[in-house]
């Protein structure tokens, strides 16, 4: 990343790609979702270096309506050890909701890996 992104730019990025990622999971078109991987990892690395930035961004993303955006934000929170209680609550809610389909399984696996100490974002 050539320049530091602002918190709002990061929030907007995840709000924009959330529905695309959700659709790629539901349709099985992972190539569509994979195109965002490098930038997402770069942004996560930026947040690892600046927890104040991460706190501003992630609290907003945890409150988004898009399920994939919430799952991503929750996983980032667990990895960064911020907003852990809220992230766990969100993932447990998604896991229990029978209408979330594959996303419930994704939430369950994130929780499982986190509890084992094996949650890795990249």
N, C-alpha and C positions, 0 to 999 in steps of 0.2 A: 504494500500500500504506500503510495507516494506521499500522501498528506494525511494528517490525522483527521478522521471523520468526527463530526460533532455528534453529540448524543442524539439529537433529533434526526440526523441523517441515518444513523444506525437504526433507530426506531422505525423510521420510514422504510428502510430497506427490508427489515423483517416483516413489517406489515404487508409490504408489497409481495414478498416471496412466499409468505405463509400459505395463501390459497394455491399457489403453483405447486408447492411441495405437497400439500394435502392431496391435490388432484393427481400428482405423479404417484403417490402411494396407492391411492384408490384405483387408479387405472393400470398400475403396474409399469408405467412408463418412467423407469428410474433414470434414464438418460436426461429426461426433462428436468428432474430435480437435481441430478448430479452436477449440472452446469453451475450451480450456486455454491458448491462445496468449498472451493479454494477461497473465495471471498469471505464466506462464513467463518472458515478457520482463521483467516487473517484477522477478522473482526474479533473473534474470540480471543486470539492472542493479544490483541490490543487491550481488551478488557482484563485479561490476566495481569497486564502491566499497570493498569489504571483502575483499581477497584472502585474509586469514586465514580468514574464514568460508568462502570458496570452496574453500580447500584442505581444510577439514574435511568439507564436503559432498561434493565431487567425488571424493575418494578412496574414499568409501563407495559412491557411485553407480557408479563404474567397476568395482566388484567385485560389483555386482548381477547376478542371473541374467537378468533381462529384457533382451532385445536392444535395444529402443528406448530404455530407460533408459541402457544402456551407450553407445549411439550419441550420445544427447543429451549425456551427461556428457563423452564424448570430444571432441565438437565444442566444448563450453564450455571445456574444458581448452586446446584448441588456440587458441581465441580469446583466452583469458586468459593464455596462455603459462605454464601450470603443468601439471605431470605430462605434459609433451609426449611423452616417449618411451613412456610407458605408453599414452597415448591413441592414438598412431600404431600401436603394436603391436596394440591392441584393434581398431582400424578395419581394419588389414591382415588380421587373422585373420578378421573378419567378411566382408571383401571376398572372401577366398579360399575360404570355406566355401560350397560349392554348395547346401547345404541352407538357406541364409539368404534365398534368393529376392531380393525387392526390397530387403531390408535390406543386402545385399551391394553393390547399386548405390548406395544411400544412403551407405554408408561410403566407397565409391570416390569419389563426388562431393565429399564433405566433404574427403577427402585432396587431391583435385585442386584445389579452391578454396583450401585452406590453403597448398598448395605455391606457388600463383600469387600468394598474398597477398591473396586476395579473399574469404576466409571471413567472412561476416557473419551474426550471430545475429539481428539485427533491423534 
